[in-house]
């Protein structure tokens, strides 16, 4: 009998040791309660106790754990207060500062404060010596990492009653002390890896931490998880790789097991990107990813999406290819939410972080050729540079548009933050903004102001000229095709076969399901991605998927107030009646500047439209006419050089047009008033 009892005690002792060594960080309330209950039953057997404790005993034990954590945090603050910052780099200084904030947060009973992994305290800061290994710093680090302090707590067993953690402990002001788990849940924050050595483990940490932050954190807390120093390091490392890639990257696929996954627009939907990685696997030696752009805007997690993809790019530059989309620009990000997202998440540092992203956008390549047979890009085909429109064209004079070649695409200067309307770099606008059509030919897209419309004949010619078999492009969301007469696919499955000719096919791919995920208007579409396999990379399989569950958050763009009309510069109508949006600006033929106002630091160049009263209490947008007489200030002195010369000419033309418009309207008003007075005198004479 004694032998049997000893065997039971020995088994229970092992249970105690096993539970004491476990982390409770990822367990829910019920699991933690059950584990603690099991542990205390085992403790009772080991200690020869048979008393069942009450709910009050459980609460007391939990309080004990938290009070011990608070005491340890006070000790941490005293230790950190004696540490000198001399000799520490910015990253270590940031870590020490965050440790202080964390400790103060514990004392103030604010468990939502973030925490780094405990091993980083010694490894990264570099001030913990061997004599401090058992100090409160390390002890509290273990606690804050999510390990409950079970050891030393009072014995407790209650087999009949489950613990409702939501009501266990409360602050004096009535707020829940424990909101989501039995003990405070501390988030990790990211640090740039030592010696700039990005590893697969670090990239996986980036994915896990950013996905968790998107679920649990307020936007204003994001900068604590991803400090600006990390953004600087990651974007800088990525830019150093991207800037060396040509406009059209050539992706060589070798090996029988090679796979290429092509992904379309993501638009800040981080949870759907994570689903894709979990379902198809992350990039590897045998699995290449090609992303067709539009990583940001409209969704709430554009920063998270882009940082995850940059991390993979830095780790595996020859297995991850990031192409540019039309939303990777200053204009679109300022209009469709990404700029506001950066401000919301980085506050006063928002402008610096935003500019870092813009610099990175400019380095993204424009297209790819996979296995010498598949062309991918965001928008599509483009014109020949030899037929690009010029500012000097006369008004209403038609110009010829010819199909461009990959050789011409290689020559484009892509480092523009916004797409030009005209000039030799207009190919940048074409490749990002163009759309297919069932109407034959190649023509300017006058409705959307940027890019082209091209027909099946152009697709056939492009494929044949370059010995290609397939084009995969993106850019078209489901609502851009709704109600159109062009008879292209509706994109509700996430993809569409738009052209199918003798030489090959043209496909459109959109990877943001349930788009847009905010607002009352939803497309209820599926997202899709394409899988290309050896030996026939030109015969892809398309995989549709539904939207992943996401947190309920407020978007950074107002979908409810504006009906998006993507036929007009991919822009929604401005909700304000006091200012004109860029999509409402008119440029007389030949007056849209071929130079880049951005070169002068001007990103809101004056337009050829003005808002005036419509005579019925509202307003109307009126185009400024061209001056019929000589323009004051022109011709310019010969010593003025470009781009200032073209800018002055443009502005003088606009001023002359405005003066002509004012004089004309004033003359018309005076004539109208004179006519009214004349009629009034006649009526008075007749009376």
C-alpha positions as CSV (number, residue, x, y, z in Angstrom):
1,X,0.0,0.0,0.0
2,X,2.8,2.4,0.9
3,X,4.6,1.5,-2.3
4,X,1.5,2.3,-4.3
5,X,1.1,5.6,-2.4
6,X,4.7,6.5,-3.2
7,X,4.2,5.8,-6.9
8,X,1.2,8.1,-6.9
9,X,3.2,10.8,-5.1
10,X,6.1,10.4,-7.5
11,X,3.7,10.7,-10.4
12,X,2.1,13.8,-9.0
13,X,5.5,15.3,-8.3
14,X,6.3,15.0,-12.0
15,X,3.0,16.6,-12.8
16,X,4.0,19.5,-10.6
17,X,7.4,19.9,-12.2
18,X,5.9,19.7,-15.7
19,X,3.3,22.3,-15.1
20,X,5.7,24.6,-13.3
21,X,8.0,24.5,-16.4
22,X,5.1,25.3,-18.8
23,X,4.3,28.7,-20.4
24,X,0.7,29.7,-20.1
25,X,1.1,32.6,-22.6
26,X,-1.0,30.9,-25.4
27,X,-3.7,29.3,-23.3
28,X,-7.2,30.6,-22.9
29,X,-8.8,31.3,-19.5
30,X,-10.5,27.9,-19.2
31,X,-7.3,26.0,-20.1
32,X,-5.2,28.0,-17.5
33,X,-7.8,27.3,-14.9
34,X,-7.9,23.6,-15.6
35,X,-4.1,23.4,-15.6
36,X,-3.9,25.3,-12.3
37,X,-6.6,23.0,-10.8
38,X,-4.7,19.9,-12.0
39,X,-1.5,21.3,-10.5
40,X,-3.1,21.9,-7.1
41,X,-4.6,18.5,-7.0
42,X,-1.2,17.1,-7.6
43,X,0.3,19.4,-4.9
44,X,-2.4,18.2,-2.4
45,X,-1.3,14.6,-3.1
46,X,2.3,15.4,-2.7
47,X,1.8,17.3,0.5
48,X,-0.8,14.8,1.9
49,X,-3.5,17.5,1.9
50,X,-7.1,16.8,1.1
51,X,-8.7,20.2,1.6
52,X,-10.6,21.6,-1.3
53,X,-10.1,25.3,-1.7
54,X,-12.8,27.8,-2.7
55,X,-13.1,30.4,-5.4
56,X,-11.7,32.9,-3.0
57,X,-8.5,30.9,-2.7
58,X,-8.1,31.0,-6.5
59,X,-8.5,34.8,-6.5
60,X,-6.0,35.1,-3.7
61,X,-3.4,33.0,-5.6
62,X,-3.9,35.1,-8.7
63,X,-3.4,38.3,-6.7
64,X,-0.3,36.8,-5.2
65,X,1.2,36.3,-8.7
66,X,0.4,39.8,-9.8
67,X,1.7,41.4,-6.6
68,X,5.0,39.4,-7.0
69,X,5.3,40.7,-10.6
70,X,4.7,44.3,-9.4
71,X,7.4,44.0,-6.7
72,X,9.8,42.6,-9.3
73,X,9.0,45.5,-11.6
74,X,9.9,48.0,-8.9
75,X,13.3,46.3,-8.5
76,X,13.8,46.5,-12.3
77,X,13.1,50.3,-12.3
78,X,15.7,50.8,-9.6
79,X,18.3,48.8,-11.6
80,X,17.6,50.5,-14.9
81,X,17.8,53.9,-13.2
82,X,21.4,53.2,-12.4
83,X,22.3,52.2,-15.9
84,X,24.2,54.7,-18.1
85,X,23.3,55.0,-21.8
86,X,26.9,55.7,-22.6
87,X,28.1,53.3,-25.2
88,X,24.7,52.0,-26.2
89,X,23.5,52.3,-29.8
90,X,20.0,53.6,-30.7
91,X,18.5,50.1,-30.7
92,X,19.8,49.2,-27.2
93,X,18.8,52.6,-25.8
94,X,15.3,52.0,-27.2
95,X,15.2,48.6,-25.5
96,X,16.2,50.0,-22.2
97,X,13.6,52.8,-22.5
98,X,10.9,50.2,-23.3
99,X,11.9,48.1,-20.4
100,X,11.3,51.1,-18.1
101,X,7.9,51.7,-19.7
102,X,7.0,48.1,-19.3
103,X,8.0,48.0,-15.6
104,X,6.0,51.2,-14.9
105,X,3.1,49.7,-16.8
106,X,3.1,46.6,-14.6
107,X,3.2,48.8,-11.5
108,X,0.3,50.9,-12.8
109,X,-1.5,47.7,-13.6
110,X,-1.6,48.3,-17.4
111,X,-0.9,44.8,-18.8
112,X,-1.2,45.8,-22.4
113,X,2.3,47.3,-22.6
114,X,4.7,45.5,-24.9
115,X,7.7,43.4,-23.9
116,X,10.6,42.0,-25.7
117,X,11.6,38.3,-25.5
118,X,13.4,37.8,-22.2
119,X,16.6,36.5,-23.8
120,X,16.9,39.8,-25.6
121,X,17.4,41.6,-22.2
122,X,20.8,40.0,-21.8
123,X,21.8,39.3,-25.4
124,X,20.9,42.7,-27.0
125,X,21.3,45.3,-24.3
126,X,24.6,43.7,-23.1
127,X,24.6,45.0,-19.5
128,X,23.4,41.9,-17.6
129,X,26.3,40.1,-16.1
130,X,26.5,36.6,-14.6
131,X,25.7,37.9,-11.1
132,X,22.4,39.3,-12.3
133,X,21.0,36.1,-13.8
134,X,18.9,35.4,-10.8
135,X,18.0,39.1,-10.3
136,X,14.4,40.5,-10.4
137,X,15.2,41.6,-14.0
138,X,15.3,38.0,-15.3
139,X,12.6,36.9,-12.9
140,X,10.2,39.5,-14.1
141,X,11.1,38.9,-17.7
142,X,9.9,35.3,-17.2
143,X,6.7,36.5,-15.7
144,X,6.1,39.1,-18.4
145,X,6.7,36.6,-21.1
146,X,3.4,35.1,-20.1
147,X,4.5,32.4,-17.6
148,X,2.1,32.4,-14.7
149,X,3.7,32.3,-11.2
150,X,2.1,29.1,-10.1
151,X,5.0,28.0,-7.9
152,X,4.6,29.4,-4.4
153,X,0.9,30.2,-4.8
154,X,-1.5,28.9,-2.2
155,X,-3.0,25.4,-2.8
156,X,-6.3,25.5,-4.6
157,X,-8.7,22.9,-5.9
158,X,-12.3,23.4,-7.0
159,X,-13.5,20.7,-9.3
160,X,-17.1,21.8,-9.4
161,X,-16.7,25.5,-10.3
162,X,-15.0,27.0,-13.3
163,X,-13.3,30.3,-12.9
164,X,-14.8,33.3,-14.7
165,X,-11.6,35.2,-15.3
166,X,-13.4,38.2,-16.6
167,X,-14.6,38.9,-13.1
168,X,-11.7,37.7,-11.0
169,X,-9.8,40.9,-10.4
170,X,-10.7,44.5,-10.9
171,X,-9.1,47.8,-10.5
172,X,-10.3,50.2,-7.9
173,X,-12.0,52.2,-10.7
174,X,-13.9,49.1,-11.9
175,X,-11.9,48.3,-15.0
176,X,-11.0,44.7,-15.6
177,X,-7.4,43.9,-14.6
178,X,-7.4,40.8,-16.7
179,X,-9.2,41.3,-20.0
180,X,-8.2,38.5,-22.3
181,X,-6.1,36.0,-20.4
182,X,-5.5,34.8,-16.8
183,X,-2.4,36.9,-16.5
184,X,-1.3,40.1,-18.3
185,X,-0.6,39.5,-22.0
186,X,2.5,41.3,-23.1
187,X,3.4,41.7,-26.8
188,X,6.8,41.4,-28.3
189,X,8.4,44.2,-30.3
190,X,10.7,43.8,-33.2
191,X,14.3,44.6,-33.3
192,X,16.7,44.7,-36.3
193,X,18.8,41.6,-36.2
194,X,22.4,41.8,-35.0
195,X,25.0,42.4,-37.7
196,X,22.3,43.1,-40.2
197,X,21.9,39.3,-40.6
198,X,18.3,38.6,-41.6
199,X,17.4,35.0,-40.9
200,X,14.3,32.9,-41.6
201,X,13.6,32.9,-37.9
202,X,13.6,36.7,-37.8
203,X,11.2,36.9,-40.8
204,X,8.9,34.4,-39.2
205,X,8.9,36.5,-36.0
206,X,8.0,39.5,-38.1
207,X,5.0,37.7,-39.6
208,X,3.8,36.4,-36.2
209,X,4.2,39.6,-34.3
210,X,2.7,41.9,-37.0
211,X,-0.3,39.6,-37.4
212,X,-0.8,39.5,-33.6
213,X,-0.4,43.3,-33.4
214,X,-3.1,43.7,-36.1
215,X,-5.5,41.7,-33.9
216,X,-4.7,43.1,-30.4
217,X,-3.2,46.6,-30.7
218,X,-4.4,50.1,-31.2
219,X,-2.8,51.9,-34.2
220,X,-1.2,54.4,-31.8
221,X,0.7,51.5,-30.1
222,X,2.1,50.1,-33.4
223,X,5.2,52.3,-33.2
224,X,6.2,50.4,-30.0
225,X,6.0,47.1,-31.9
226,X,7.8,48.3,-35.0
227,X,10.1,51.2,-34.0
228,X,11.1,53.7,-36.7
229,X,14.7,52.4,-36.5
230,X,13.5,49.1,-37.8
231,X,11.6,50.7,-40.6
232,X,14.7,52.6,-41.6
233,X,16.8,49.5,-41.5
234,X,14.4,47.3,-43.4
235,X,13.5,49.8,-46.1
236,X,17.1,50.7,-46.6
237,X,18.2,47.0,-46.9
238,X,15.3,46.4,-49.4
239,X,16.1,49.5,-51.4
240,X,19.8,48.4,-51.8
241,X,18.5,45.2,-53.5
242,X,15.6,46.7,-55.5
243,X,17.6,49.5,-57.0
244,X,19.9,46.9,-58.7
245,X,17.0,45.1,-60.4
246,X,16.0,46.1,-63.9
247,X,12.6,47.5,-64.8
248,X,11.6,44.0,-66.1
249,X,13.2,41.3,-64.0
250,X,13.9,37.9,-65.6
251,X,13.0,35.0,-63.4
252,X,14.8,31.8,-64.3
253,X,13.0,28.7,-63.0
254,X,15.2,25.6,-62.8
255,X,14.4,22.2,-61.4
256,X,11.5,19.8,-61.9
257,X,9.9,20.9,-58.6
258,X,10.0,24.6,-59.4
259,X,6.8,26.6,-58.6
260,X,6.0,30.2,-59.1
261,X,3.1,31.8,-57.3
262,X,1.8,35.1,-58.8
263,X,-0.2,37.4,-56.5
264,X,-2.4,40.3,-57.4
265,X,-3.6,43.4,-55.5
266,X,-3.5,42.9,-51.7
267,X,-4.5,46.4,-50.5
268,X,-3.4,46.2,-46.9
269,X,-5.3,42.9,-46.2
270,X,-2.6,41.3,-44.0
271,X,-4.8,38.4,-42.8
272,X,-5.4,37.3,-46.4
273,X,-1.7,37.5,-47.1
274,X,-1.0,35.3,-44.1
275,X,-3.6,32.8,-45.2
276,X,-1.8,32.6,-48.6
277,X,1.5,31.9,-46.9
278,X,0.0,29.3,-44.6
279,X,-1.9,27.6,-47.4
280,X,0.7,27.5,-50.1
281,X,3.9,27.8,-48.0
282,X,6.4,30.6,-47.7
283,X,9.1,31.3,-50.3
284,X,11.8,28.7,-50.6
285,X,14.4,27.5,-53.0
286,X,11.7,25.7,-55.1
287,X,8.9,28.2,-54.6
288,X,9.1,31.7,-56.0
289,X,6.7,34.5,-55.3
290,X,5.9,37.3,-57.7
291,X,3.7,40.1,-56.4
292,X,2.0,42.4,-58.9
293,X,1.8,45.5,-56.7
294,X,-0.9,47.5,-54.8
295,X,0.3,46.4,-51.4
296,X,-1.2,49.4,-49.6
297,X,-4.2,51.7,-49.5
298,X,-7.9,51.0,-48.8
299,X,-7.1,48.3,-46.3
300,X,-6.1,49.0,-42.7
301,X,-2.8,47.1,-42.6
302,X,-0.8,48.4,-45.5
303,X,2.3,48.9,-43.4
304,X,2.2,45.3,-42.1
305,X,1.8,43.9,-45.6
306,X,4.6,45.9,-47.1
307,X,7.0,45.2,-44.2
308,X,6.4,41.5,-44.3
309,X,7.1,41.4,-48.0
310,X,10.2,43.5,-47.7
311,X,11.5,41.2,-45.0
312,X,11.1,38.2,-47.4
313,X,12.7,40.2,-50.2
314,X,15.8,40.9,-48.1
315,X,16.0,37.3,-46.9
316,X,15.4,35.7,-50.4
317,X,16.0,38.4,-53.1
318,X,16.0,35.8,-55.9
319,X,12.9,34.0,-54.7
320,X,10.6,37.0,-53.9
321,X,9.9,39.7,-56.5
322,X,7.9,42.8,-55.7
323,X,6.6,44.8,-58.6
324,X,5.2,48.3,-58.4
325,X,1.5,49.0,-58.6
326,X,-0.3,52.3,-59.3
327,X,-1.0,52.7,-55.6
328,X,2.7,52.7,-54.8
329,X,2.8,56.5,-55.4
330,X,2.5,59.7,-53.5
331,X,-0.8,60.6,-55.2
332,X,-2.7,57.4,-54.4
333,X,-1.3,56.9,-50.9
334,X,-2.3,60.5,-50.0
335,X,-5.8,59.9,-51.3
336,X,-6.6,56.3,-50.5
337,X,-5.5,56.0,-46.9
338,X,-1.9,54.7,-46.6
339,X,-0.6,58.2,-45.6
340,X,-3.2,58.5,-42.9
341,X,-2.4,54.9,-41.8
342,X,1.3,55.9,-41.3
343,X,0.3,59.0,-39.4
344,X,-2.1,57.1,-37.2
345,X,0.6,54.5,-36.3
346,X,3.6,56.8,-36.0
347,X,2.3,60.1,-34.9
348,X,4.9,62.9,-35.0
349,X,7.3,60.6,-36.8
350,X,4.7,59.8,-39.5
351,X,6.2,62.1,-42.2
352,X,9.6,60.6,-41.9
353,X,8.3,57.0,-42.0
354,X,6.0,57.9,-44.9
355,X,8.9,59.3,-46.9
356,X,10.9,56.1,-46.3
357,X,8.1,54.1,-47.8
358,X,7.9,56.5,-50.8
359,X,11.6,56.1,-51.5
360,X,11.1,52.3,-51.4
361,X,8.2,52.5,-53.8
362,X,10.3,54.3,-56.4
363,X,12.8,51.4,-56.5
364,X,10.2,48.7,-57.2
365,X,10.6,47.1,-60.7
366,X,7.7,47.3,-63.1
367,X,7.4,43.9,-64.7
368,X,8.8,40.4,-64.8
369,X,9.3,37.6,-67.4
370,X,9.0,34.2,-65.9
371,X,10.7,31.2,-67.5
372,X,11.0,33.2,-70.8
373,X,7.3,32.7,-71.5
374,X,5.1,34.6,-68.9
375,X,5.0,38.4,-68.6
376,X,3.6,39.9,-65.4
377,X,3.0,43.5,-64.5
378,X,0.5,45.6,-62.6
379,X,-1.4,47.5,-65.3
380,X,-0.4,46.0,-68.6
381,X,0.9,47.0,-72.0
382,X,2.4,50.3,-72.9
383,X,3.0,52.6,-75.9
384,X,6.2,53.0,-77.9
385,X,8.4,55.8,-76.6
386,X,8.7,57.1,-80.2
387,X,5.0,57.9,-80.3
388,X,4.7,59.4,-76.8
389,X,2.6,62.6,-76.7
390,X,4.3,65.9,-76.3
391,X,3.4,69.1,-74.6
392,X,4.0,70.9,-77.9
393,X,1.1,69.2,-79.7
394,X,-1.6,71.5,-80.9
395,X,-4.9,71.4,-79.3
396,X,-7.3,68.8,-80.7
397,X,-4.5,67.4,-82.9
398,X,-4.6,63.6,-82.8
399,X,-1.4,61.7,-82.3
400,X,-0.4,58.1,-83.1
401,X,-0.1,55.5,-80.4
402,X,2.1,52.5,-81.2
403,X,2.6,49.4,-79.1
404,X,5.8,49.4,-77.1
405,X,8.5,46.8,-76.6
406,X,10.3,45.3,-73.6
407,X,13.5,46.9,-74.9
408,X,11.8,50.3,-74.4
409,X,10.5,49.3,-71.0
410,X,14.0,48.6,-69.8
411,X,15.0,52.2,-70.6
412,X,12.2,53.9,-68.5
413,X,13.4,56.0,-65.5
414,X,11.2,54.5,-62.9
415,X,12.4,56.5,-59.9
416,X,9.4,59.0,-60.0
417,X,7.2,59.1,-57.0
418,X,4.2,59.9,-59.2
419,X,3.4,58.9,-62.8
420,X,4.0,61.6,-65.5
421,X,1.2,62.5,-67.9
422,X,3.5,63.0,-70.9
423,X,7.0,62.8,-72.2
424,X,9.4,59.9,-72.5
425,X,8.6,58.5,-69.0
426,X,4.9,58.2,-69.8
427,X,5.6,54.4,-70.2
428,X,5.7,54.4,-66.4
429,X,2.1,55.5,-66.3
430,X,1.1,53.1,-69.0
431,X,2.6,50.0,-67.3
432,X,0.9,50.9,-64.0
433,X,-2.5,52.2,-65.1
434,X,-3.4,50.6,-68.5
435,X,-6.4,48.3,-68.8
436,X,-7.5,45.7,-71.4
437,X,-10.5,46.0,-73.7
438,X,-12.4,43.9,-76.2
439,X,-12.2,46.8,-78.6
440,X,-9.3,46.4,-81.0
441,X,-6.5,48.9,-81.1
442,X,-4.4,50.9,-78.7
443,X,-5.7,54.2,-77.5
444,X,-5.4,56.8,-74.8
445,X,-7.6,56.3,-71.8
446,X,-9.2,59.7,-71.7
447,X,-11.6,58.7,-69.0
448,X,-9.0,57.8,-66.4
449,X,-6.4,60.3,-67.7
450,X,-3.5,57.9,-67.2
451,X,-2.6,54.7,-69.1
452,X,-4.1,53.1,-72.2
453,X,-6.8,50.8,-73.4
454,X,-5.6,47.9,-75.5
455,X,-7.4,45.3,-77.4
456,X,-6.9,41.6,-78.2
457,X,-4.9,42.4,-81.3
458,X,-2.3,44.3,-79.1
459,X,-2.1,41.3,-76.7
460,X,-1.5,39.0,-79.7
461,X,1.2,41.3,-81.1
462,X,3.0,41.7,-77.8
463,X,3.1,38.0,-77.1
464,X,4.2,37.2,-80.7
465,X,6.9,39.9,-80.8
466,X,8.5,38.7,-77.6
467,X,7.9,35.0,-78.0
468,X,5.7,34.9,-74.9
469,X,2.6,32.7,-74.2
470,X,0.9,34.4,-71.2
471,X,0.3,37.8,-69.6
472,X,-0.8,38.0,-66.0
473,X,-1.7,41.5,-64.9
474,X,-3.7,43.0,-62.0
475,X,-5.1,46.5,-61.2
476,X,-8.8,45.7,-61.8
477,X,-10.9,45.2,-58.7
478,X,-14.4,43.8,-59.1
479,X,-16.2,47.1,-58.9
480,X,-14.1,48.6,-61.7
481,X,-15.8,46.1,-64.1
482,X,-19.3,46.2,-62.6
483,X,-21.9,47.5,-65.1
484,X,-19.4,48.0,-67.9
485,X,-20.2,47.2,-71.5
486,X,-16.8,45.8,-72.4
487,X,-17.8,42.1,-71.7
488,X,-14.7,41.3,-69.7
489,X,-14.9,39.0,-66.7
490,X,-16.5,40.3,-63.5
491,X,-13.5,39.4,-61.3
492,X,-15.8,37.9,-58.6
493,X,-13.7,34.8,-58.6
494,X,-10.5,36.9,-58.2
495,X,-9.4,36.3,-61.8
496,X,-10.5,36.6,-65.4
497,X,-9.3,35.4,-68.8
498,X,-9.6,38.6,-70.8
499,X,-8.0,37.7,-74.1
500,X,-7.4,34.3,-75.7
501,X,-5.5,34.3,-79.0
502,X,-3.3,32.3,-81.2
503,X,-0.1,33.1,-79.3
504,X,-1.5,32.9,-75.8
505,X,-3.7,34.5,-73.2
506,X,-4.2,37.6,-71.1
507,X,-5.3,37.1,-67.5
508,X,-6.2,39.6,-64.7
509,X,-5.6,38.6,-61.1
510,X,-6.9,40.2,-57.9
511,X,-5.9,38.8,-54.5
512,X,-8.0,40.9,-52.1
513,X,-11.1,38.9,-51.2
514,X,-14.3,40.6,-49.9
515,X,-13.1,43.9,-51.3
516,X,-13.2,46.5,-49.9
517,X,-13.4,45.1,-46.4
518,X,-14.8,48.4,-45.1
519,X,-17.9,50.4,-45.7
520,X,-21.4,49.4,-46.7
521,X,-20.5,48.6,-50.3
522,X,-18.9,45.2,-50.6
523,X,-18.1,43.2,-53.7
524,X,-18.4,39.9,-51.9
525,X,-15.7,38.7,-54.3
526,X,-13.1,36.0,-53.8
527,X,-9.4,36.6,-54.1
528,X,-7.2,34.5,-56.3
529,X,-3.6,33.7,-57.0
530,X,-1.9,31.8,-59.9
531,X,0.4,28.8,-59.5
532,X,2.9,28.2,-62.4
533,X,4.6,24.8,-62.4
534,X,7.4,23.1,-64.4
535,X,7.6,22.1,-67.2
536,X,4.7,24.2,-68.6
537,X,4.8,27.6,-66.8
538,X,2.5,29.1,-69.3
539,X,-0.5,27.0,-68.2
540,X,-1.3,28.2,-64.7
541,X,-3.8,27.0,-62.2
542,X,-5.9,29.7,-60.6
543,X,-6.9,29.3,-56.9
544,X,-9.8,31.3,-55.5
545,X,-10.1,31.8,-51.8
546,X,-12.6,33.6,-49.4
547,X,-11.7,36.4,-47.1
548,X,-10.1,35.6,-43.8
549,X,-11.8,36.8,-40.6
550,X,-10.3,40.2,-39.6
551,X,-10.6,42.5,-36.6
552,X,-13.2,45.2,-36.6
553,X,-11.3,48.5,-37.2
554,X,-11.9,51.8,-38.8
555,X,-10.5,52.3,-42.3
556,X,-8.2,55.2,-43.2
557,X,-10.3,56.1,-46.2
558,X,-14.0,57.0,-46.3
559,X,-15.7,54.5,-48.5
560,X,-19.2,55.5,-47.4
561,X,-19.0,59.2,-48.3
562,X,-17.5,58.7,-51.7
563,X,-18.5,56.5,-54.6
564,X,-15.3,55.3,-56.2
565,X,-15.2,55.9,-59.9
566,X,-12.1,54.1,-61.1
567,X,-12.7,55.3,-64.6
568,X,-11.6,58.7,-63.5
569,X,-8.0,58.4,-62.5
570,X,-8.9,55.6,-60.2
571,X,-10.3,58.2,-57.8
572,X,-13.4,58.9,-55.9
573,X,-15.2,62.2,-56.1
574,X,-14.2,64.6,-53.4
575,X,-16.6,64.9,-50.5
576,X,-15.6,68.6,-50.2
577,X,-17.2,71.2,-52.3
578,X,-14.6,73.8,-51.5
579,X,-11.6,72.2,-53.1
580,X,-11.0,70.2,-56.3
581,X,-9.6,66.8,-56.3
582,X,-6.9,65.8,-58.8
583,X,-9.3,63.7,-60.7
584,X,-11.5,66.8,-61.4
585,X,-8.7,68.9,-62.8
586,X,-8.8,69.7,-66.4
587,X,-5.8,70.4,-68.7
588,X,-6.4,71.8,-72.2
589,X,-4.9,69.7,-74.9
590,X,-1.1,70.2,-75.0
591,X,-1.0,71.9,-71.6
592,X,-0.6,68.9,-69.3
593,X,3.0,69.4,-68.3
594,X,5.5,66.9,-69.7
595,X,8.0,67.8,-67.0
596,X,7.7,66.4,-63.4
597,X,6.6,69.2,-61.0
598,X,7.9,66.8,-58.3
599,X,11.4,67.7,-59.4
600,X,10.7,71.2,-58.1
601,X,9.2,69.9,-54.9
602,X,5.7,70.6,-56.1
603,X,3.2,67.8,-55.9
604,X,-0.1,69.7,-56.2
605,X,0.5,71.6,-59.4
606,X,-2.1,74.2,-60.3
607,X,-4.8,72.9,-62.6
608,X,-6.8,74.3,-65.5
609,X,-10.2,74.3,-63.6
610,X,-11.9,76.5,-61.2
611,X,-15.0,76.1,-59.0
612,X,-17.6,78.9,-59.5
613,X,-21.2,79.5,-58.5
614,X,-23.7,77.8,-60.8
615,X,-26.4,80.5,-60.3
616,X,-28.8,78.2,-58.4
617,X,-27.1,78.2,-55.0
618,X,-24.6,75.4,-55.9
619,X,-21.2,75.3,-57.6
620,X,-19.8,74.1,-60.9
621,X,-16.3,73.2,-62.1
622,X,-15.4,75.4,-65.1
623,X,-12.5,74.8,-67.5
624,X,-10.1,77.7,-67.9
625,X,-9.9,78.7,-71.6
626,X,-6.7,79.4,-73.4
627,X,-5.9,83.0,-73.9
628,X,-6.4,84.1,-77.5
629,X,-3.9,87.0,-77.4
630,X,-0.2,87.1,-76.5
631,X,0.8,85.7,-73.1
632,X,2.5,88.1,-70.8
633,X,5.9,87.0,-69.8
634,X,6.6,84.9,-72.9
635,X,8.9,84.3,-74.6
636,X,11.2,83.6,-71.7
637,X,14.8,84.7,-71.6
638,X,17.2,82.1,-73.1
639,X,19.2,81.7,-69.8
640,X,16.3,80.0,-68.0
641,X,16.9,76.2,-68.0
642,X,14.6,73.2,-67.6
643,X,12.7,72.2,-65.7
644,X,12.1,75.8,-64.6
645,X,11.6,76.9,-68.2
646,X,8.7,74.6,-68.8
647,X,7.2,75.4,-65.4
648,X,7.2,79.1,-66.1
649,X,5.7,78.7,-69.5
650,X,2.9,76.5,-68.0
651,X,2.2,79.0,-65.2
652,X,2.2,82.0,-67.5
653,X,-0.2,80.3,-69.8
654,X,-2.5,79.5,-66.9
655,X,-2.3,83.1,-65.6
656,X,-3.2,84.4,-69.0
657,X,-6.1,82.0,-69.3
658,X,-7.4,83.1,-65.9
659,X,-7.2,86.8,-66.8
660,X,-8.9,86.1,-70.2
661,X,-11.6,84.2,-68.3
662,X,-12.2,87.0,-65.8
663,X,-12.4,89.7,-68.5
664,X,-14.8,87.6,-70.6
665,X,-17.1,86.8,-67.6
666,X,-17.1,90.5,-66.5
667,X,-18.0,91.6,-70.0
668,X,-20.8,89.1,-70.2
669,X,-22.0,90.1,-66.7
670,X,-22.0,93.8,-67.6
671,X,-23.9,93.1,-70.8
672,X,-26.5,91.0,-68.9
673,X,-26.9,93.7,-66.2
674,X,-27.4,96.3,-69.0
675,X,-30.0,94.2,-70.7
676,X,-31.9,93.7,-67.4
677,X,-31.9,97.4,-66.7
678,X,-33.1,98.2,-70.2
679,X,-36.0,95.7,-69.8
680,X,-36.8,97.2,-66.4
681,X,-36.9,100.7,-67.8
682,X,-39.2,99.5,-70.6
683,X,-41.6,97.9,-68.1
684,X,-41.6,101.0,-66.0
685,X,-42.4,103.2,-69.0
686,X,-45.2,100.9,-70.0
687,X,-46.6,101.0,-66.5
